[in-house]
Amino acid sequence: GIQVTPALNQMEVSPLMYRRNTIEYFQEKGVVVAASKPLRRGGVQESAVVAGLARKYGRSPAQVCLRWCLQKDLVVACKSSRPPRMEENVDVFDFVISEKDVEALDG
């Protein structure tokens, strides 16, 4: 049969649901991983680690989670119907989370 490697695999990924082995497997095969629901429908707001890092970096918990995804080389697919949130969600390219803090988010 024909075997085609997928170009992209979309799965639920966030600091609260980090699927390290699965992500690394696909990335090693050259498959782009897209993080759907990276904000866990607002659930990241409840994480003490995320909240603490949001304060440290002067960002929202959502921005910290989205930046974490980008630093993991994930494509991010998040949804919002509110323009202020949309603007906030794209304002994640002017800061970097330290390696130590990324590891804290990894859980």
C-alpha positions as CSV (number, residue, x, y, z in Angstrom):
1,G,0.0,0.0,0.0
2,I,0.9,3.6,-0.2
3,Q,2.4,5.2,2.9
4,V,2.2,8.9,3.2
5,T,3.8,10.7,6.2
6,P,1.3,13.3,7.4
7,A,2.5,16.9,7.2
8,L,0.7,18.0,10.4
9,N,-0.7,16.3,13.5
10,Q,-3.1,18.4,15.6
11,M,-3.7,17.4,19.2
12,E,-4.6,19.0,22.5
13,V,-1.4,20.3,24.0
14,S,-0.8,22.8,26.8
15,P,1.5,23.1,29.8
16,L,-1.3,21.3,31.7
17,M,-1.4,18.5,29.1
18,Y,2.2,18.2,27.9
19,R,2.6,15.1,25.6
20,R,6.3,15.2,25.4
21,N,6.9,11.7,24.0
22,T,4.2,12.0,21.4
23,I,5.3,15.5,20.3
24,E,9.0,14.5,20.1
25,Y,8.0,11.4,18.1
26,F,6.2,13.4,15.4
27,Q,8.8,16.2,15.3
28,E,11.6,13.7,14.9
29,K,9.7,12.3,11.9
30,G,9.4,15.8,10.4
31,V,5.7,16.1,11.2
32,V,4.5,19.6,12.3
33,V,2.6,19.4,15.6
34,A,-0.3,21.8,16.1
35,A,-1.4,22.5,19.6
36,S,-5.2,22.8,19.8
37,K,-6.8,24.1,23.0
38,P,-3.5,25.4,24.3
39,L,-5.4,27.4,26.9
40,R,-7.6,24.5,28.1
41,R,-10.7,26.6,27.6
42,G,-9.4,29.0,30.2
43,G,-8.2,26.3,32.6
44,V,-4.6,27.5,32.5
45,Q,-5.8,30.5,34.6
46,E,-6.1,28.0,37.5
47,S,-2.5,26.9,37.4
48,A,-0.3,28.4,40.1
49,V,2.8,27.8,38.0
50,V,1.3,29.6,35.0
51,A,0.0,32.4,37.1
52,G,3.4,32.9,38.8
53,L,5.2,33.0,35.5
54,A,2.6,35.4,34.1
55,R,3.4,37.8,37.0
56,K,7.1,37.3,36.5
57,Y,7.0,38.2,32.8
58,G,4.3,40.8,33.1
59,R,2.0,38.8,30.8
60,S,-1.3,37.1,30.9
61,P,-1.5,33.3,31.7
62,A,-2.7,32.8,28.2
63,Q,0.3,34.6,26.7
64,V,2.7,32.5,28.8
65,C,1.0,29.3,27.6
66,L,1.1,30.4,23.9
67,R,4.7,31.4,24.2
68,W,5.5,28.1,25.8
69,C,3.9,26.4,22.8
70,L,6.0,28.5,20.4
71,Q,9.2,27.7,22.2
72,K,8.3,24.0,21.9
73,D,8.1,24.5,18.1
74,L,4.4,23.9,18.0
75,V,1.9,25.6,15.7
76,V,-0.7,27.2,17.9
77,A,-4.4,27.0,17.1
78,C,-6.4,29.0,19.7
79,K,-9.9,30.4,19.4
80,S,-11.5,33.6,20.7
81,S,-14.4,35.6,19.5
82,R,-13.4,38.7,21.4
83,P,-11.1,41.2,19.6
84,P,-9.1,42.2,22.8
85,R,-8.3,38.5,23.4
86,M,-7.3,38.0,19.8
87,E,-4.9,40.9,20.1
88,E,-3.5,39.6,23.4
89,N,-3.1,36.1,21.9
90,V,-0.8,37.3,19.1
91,D,1.3,39.6,21.4
92,V,3.7,36.8,22.3
93,F,6.7,37.4,20.0
94,D,8.5,40.0,22.1
95,F,9.5,37.9,25.1
96,V,11.1,34.6,25.8
97,I,10.5,32.2,28.7
98,S,13.7,31.1,30.3
99,E,14.8,27.4,30.0
100,K,14.3,27.0,33.7
101,D,10.7,28.4,33.5
102,V,9.9,26.3,30.4
103,E,10.9,23.2,32.4
104,A,8.6,24.3,35.3
105,L,5.8,24.6,32.8
106,D,6.6,21.2,31.4
107,G,5.6,19.8,34.8
